[in-house]
Amino acid sequence: MKLTPAVGRIAPTLAAVIALAFPITLLAQQPDLPQSSPPEGAKVQQPAPPPQAPRPGSGEKLLVPAGTRLGVVLENGISTRNAKPGDSLYFRTSFPITQNNRIIIPIGSYLRGELVESKRPGRVKGKGEFRLRLNTLIFPTGYTVDLNAVPRSADSGGKETTDSEGKVTGGGGKGKDVQTVAETTATGAGIGAIAGRGEGAGIGAGIGAVAGLAAVLLTRGPEAELPRGSALDLVLERDLHLDGGQIQFTNLGQEQPITPPPVRQQ
């Protein structure tokens, strides 16, 4: 069929209108896509940081009651021969302290103390003695707290004894003094017996006894000593307050070899 001239003119115009309108319609029907960048001038809100997990034990306050015993080992020896008040003393724990199935004071924690007083034994009577006190507890992590503790018992390889005030007293020398007098008396008697019969032995024994007594009067009694490696049992004199955030509750600590105290003549 042939188009009339009027229809021929309208057809191209209608086709052009449809061509222009169709892409606009398709564009309008497309869904909104997410923007890769905010519009210019818009305020950008930063995402909030994720909450940090609380540290185990954080904020928890721990109480180690007075009367608790601590097993420690002495790191530097003590002797009334040269000890003086103010001398520093160093210890380390040899046994852990637990509470509610958690380790609160591990093995290998350090303690620092000082010598409060020291007295040498007398030449005639009196025993050597010194008194010490523990002031500071240092955990392996470096966490440091103040404490107040004194020894109640000591294994030093000697005859030292302790009391409730932290005083360590050396063994007496009375038995040794008697032995010295007896030995010099016997020696003098033997010399007298060689020099003459009967009477000479008596004179020699008297001379020996005098010599032995003089030796006793000029010699001090046994010094009070705690050699390095001595094991002590400390007792807390007051409550010890700890910060749970500083404690590694599962850390048993590192055990170190204990230096045994030297064997001493009894």
Secondary structure, DSSP 4 states (H G I P E B T S, - for coil): -PPPHHHHHHHHHHHHHHHHHHHHHHHHHSPPPPPSSPPTTPPPPPPPPPPPPPPTTTT-EEEE-TT-EEEEEESS-EETTT--TT-EEEEEESS-EEETTEEEE-BT-EEEEEEEEEEPPPSSS---EEEEEEEEEE-TTS-EEEEEEEEEEEE-SS--EE-TTSEEEPPP-HHHHHHHHHHHHHHHHHHHHHHSSTHHHHHHHHHHHHHHHHHHHHS--PPPEE-TT-EEEEEESS-EEEEGGG--TT--B------PPPP---
